Amino acid sequence: MTSLRTPVEVPSVGHPTYSQTFPCEPSTAEIGRDLVRAVLGVWHLDGLADRAALIVTELIANAARHTPCPEIRLTVGRPSATRVRVGVVDREPTRLPILSQAGDDDESGRGLLLVDAVADRWGYDLHGSGRRPWGKEVWAELSTGGGE
């Protein structure tokens, strides 16, 4: 039998990504906000909760409005120690997000403008093979304020 006298250091693998599948409908936003707030609380990042909740609301609203998908997947992750990423995955890779200006009288069309104003950066990633993607994730990132 072998015994270790010095502790073994295990490399950090980072924070987990939390995800959950929901119906693709506007009422999902409330559940999404609760999930994001809970995850940020676990990570002691409550100061980001309001901004992240607004982002989740807009991303879910866009998916519900612009895709025919029956369900979406909400993800909350930490791509690095200094960033939080919130995303919404749907199965409609051909309907990509476009940042556009809404007119003064328009009742909608400002969702991505809000995300752009609140997030440190945002974008989308296609999922699946390059020729035949099966879906996309629209995401936004917030800085945790720590150094990398």
Secondary structure, DSSP 8 states (H G I E B T S, - for coil): ----SS-----------EEEEEESSTTHHHHHHHHHHHHHHHTT-GGGHHHHHHHHHHHHHHHHHH---SEEEEEEEEEETTEEEEEEEES-TTS--------TT-SS--HHHHHHHHSSEEEEEEEE-SSSEEEEEEEEEEE-S---
